Amino acid sequence: MHVHSILTTAAAAATLPLLASAQGGWGGSSGTGRTTRYWDCCKPSCGWGLKTNSGKYVQTCDKSDGPLGGSDTKSGCDNGVASGAYMCSNQSPWAVNETTAYGWAAVKLAGSNEQTWCCACYELTFTSGPVSGKTMVVQASNTGGDLGQNHFDIAMPGGGVGLFNACTNQYGAPPNGWGAQYGGVSSRSECDSFPEKLKAGCYWRFDWFAGADNPDVTFKQVACPAALVAKSGCSRNNDAINETPTGPSSVGTWTPEATAAPTAGAV
Ligand SMILES: *[C@@H]1O[C@H](CO)[C@@H](O)[C@H](O)[C@H]1NC(C)=O
């Protein structure tokens, strides 16, 4: 009898995932979390191989922002590395429309690890500050030893270098990066003097993101937008959810000017 009950339990457990996938997948991480911001120019940790369940890894760039092949180049953050791997400038956030943005983040999730979150995507809904109610889909490109649990450290140029800094080496930024080491620049006009390729992401923070200062979020794991995968080169095989990328592989940047309705006075 004892053996029989074990078999029954095992059979039931084996059946569950099949039922779930027939229903389009379930599970994945979700909960409430916090955010911070950074841009340290370093090679993101998911840029090393063997961090995902697919063998894919986040695209990294050379010092001149040109795509590197392979995943073995040392980080530009490592001591004594003159020409290593850096974060590609096109892994900057952008506005998809008035209420949705796409981007990347260093991630740490309770009870999870890099093998589970590298290149997974999370839909963040901001719950505090001036972006409250807006949504951002981030792909996990990195992790951080100084992150708390359920913590999304959103990558945005000028967001502060944090613990490590390759921006001085790559772009000639001040010794502790642009602005404060933690938090970065504090006004939109400071983005004016940024390297050309980092300007848009720096402005994004003060435009779509409304200069929000570490807003809280609710989050849930989602299949990545194909537009993020096209830029990072990284996607996962199915895990707790169906990871097939969704939507168009290229999504342009929304600007308020392009869609602004005539003002009442102009009618
Ligand atoms: C904004 O874009 C997202 C992603 O494509 C879409 O789900 C959402 O419906 C859009 N919202 C508006 C207001 O257009």
The ligand as an SDF file (V2000), in Angstrom:
LIG
                    3D

 14 14  0  0  0  0  0  0  0  0999 V2000
    1.3510   50.2070  -25.3530 C   0  0  0  0  0  0  0  0  0  0  0  0
    2.1260   49.1440  -25.8460 O   0  0  0  0  0  0  0  0  0  0  0  0
    1.9050   47.8930  -25.2230 C   0  0  0  0  0  0  0  0  0  0  0  0
    2.9090   46.9110  -25.7870 C   0  0  0  0  0  0  0  0  0  0  0  0
    2.7700   46.8060  -27.1790 O   0  0  0  0  0  0  0  0  0  0  0  0
    0.4660   47.4680  -25.4370 C   0  0  0  0  0  0  0  0  0  0  0  0
    0.2300   46.2560  -24.7690 O   0  0  0  0  0  0  0  0  0  0  0  0
   -0.4560   48.5440  -24.8940 C   0  0  0  0  0  0  0  0  0  0  0  0
   -1.8040   48.1980  -25.1890 O   0  0  0  0  0  0  0  0  0  0  0  0
   -0.1190   49.8850  -25.5120 C   0  0  0  0  0  0  0  0  0  0  0  0
   -0.9140   50.9300  -24.8370 N   0  0  0  0  0  0  0  0  0  0  0  0
   -1.4220   51.9570  -25.4820 C   0  0  0  0  0  0  0  0  0  0  0  0
   -2.1600   52.9400  -24.6410 C   0  0  0  0  0  0  0  0  0  0  0  0
   -1.3230   52.1040  -26.6840 O   0  0  0  0  0  0  0  0  0  0  0  0
  1  2  1  0
  1 10  1  0
  2  3  1  0
  3  4  1  0
  3  6  1  0
  4  5  1  0
  6  7  1  0
  6  8  1  0
  8  9  1  0
  8 10  1  0
 10 11  1  0
 11 12  1  0
 12 13  1  0
 12 14  2  0
M  END
$$$$
